[in-house]
Amino acid sequence: MLVNCGPLQVLRAGMRYFNAMSHDEPLILDAKGLNCPMPLLKAKKALNELSPGALLRVLATDPGSVKDFRVFAAQSGHKLLESNDDGGTYSYLLEKRPDR
């Protein structure tokens, strides 16, 4: 299932990204169906391309991603603003850390 989060869908390296309508809306990364460590690795790559303060929402189905994203946020300086489980689809909202 694709998330409708704007008019433009971009495919990069086999991942589905959905462009945000503004800086206040998150870029959506659909990592459903990928196993550890791929959802986290794809999220790290997407965050590297975003400007400081930008939002990234990651959708994943790997149950191990819950701990992965919590630990990643604590170690990387990015903020984990939300972590939700909707019947086996996990959603994470990350805010990219300020430039150091």
C-alpha positions in Angstrom: 0.0 0.0 0.0 1.3 3.4 -0.9 0.9 6.5 1.3 -0.6 9.5 -0.5 1.4 12.3 1.0 1.7 14.8 -1.9 1.6 14.9 -5.6 5.1 13.6 -6.4 6.4 10.1 -5.8 10.1 9.6 -6.3 11.8 6.2 -6.6 15.4 6.0 -5.5 17.5 2.8 -5.0 14.4 0.6 -4.8 12.8 2.7 -2.0 9.6 4.7 -2.2 9.9 8.3 -1.1 7.0 10.7 -1.1 7.8 14.4 -1.3 6.6 16.6 1.4 4.4 19.6 0.5 6.4 21.9 2.8 9.3 21.9 5.3 6.8 21.3 8.1 5.5 18.1 6.5 7.6 14.9 6.6 9.2 13.1 3.8 7.7 9.6 3.8 10.1 6.6 3.5 8.2 3.4 2.8 10.5 0.6 4.1 7.7 -2.0 4.6 8.8 -5.5 3.8 12.5 -4.9 4.5 14.2 -6.7 7.3 16.8 -5.5 9.8 19.0 -3.5 9.3 17.6 -2.1 6.0 14.8 0.2 7.3 17.3 2.0 9.6 20.0 2.2 6.9 17.5 3.6 4.4 16.4 6.1 7.0 20.0 7.2 7.7 20.5 7.7 4.0 17.3 9.8 3.7 18.2 11.9 6.7 21.6 12.7 5.2 19.8 14.2 2.2 17.5 16.4 4.3 18.2 19.9 5.7 18.5 20.4 9.5 15.1 20.4 11.2 13.4 18.5 8.4 11.0 15.7 9.2 11.2 12.1 8.0 8.5 9.5 8.5 9.6 5.9 8.1 7.0 3.1 7.6 8.4 -0.4 8.4 7.1 -3.9 9.1 10.2 -5.3 10.9 9.4 -5.6 14.6 13.1 -5.2 15.4 13.0 -1.7 14.0 11.3 -0.4 17.2 14.5 -0.8 19.3 16.7 0.1 16.3 15.1 3.5 15.8 15.0 4.3 19.5 18.7 3.5 19.9 19.6 5.3 16.6 17.9 8.5 17.7 19.7 8.4 21.1 23.1 7.9 19.6 22.8 10.1 16.5 21.3 13.3 17.9 18.2 13.1 15.6 14.9 13.4 17.5 12.5 10.5 17.5 9.3 12.5 17.8 6.9 9.5 17.4 7.0 5.7 17.4 3.7 3.9 16.6 2.6 0.4 15.9 -0.5 0.1 13.8 -1.2 -3.6 13.6 2.3 -4.6 12.5 3.1 -1.5 10.5 5.5 0.6 12.5 5.7 4.4 11.9 8.6 6.6 13.1 8.8 10.3 12.9 12.3 11.7 13.0 13.5 15.3 13.0 17.0 15.8 11.5 19.4 17.2 14.1 20.8 20.7 13.7 24.1 21.0 11.9 27.1 20.6 14.1 
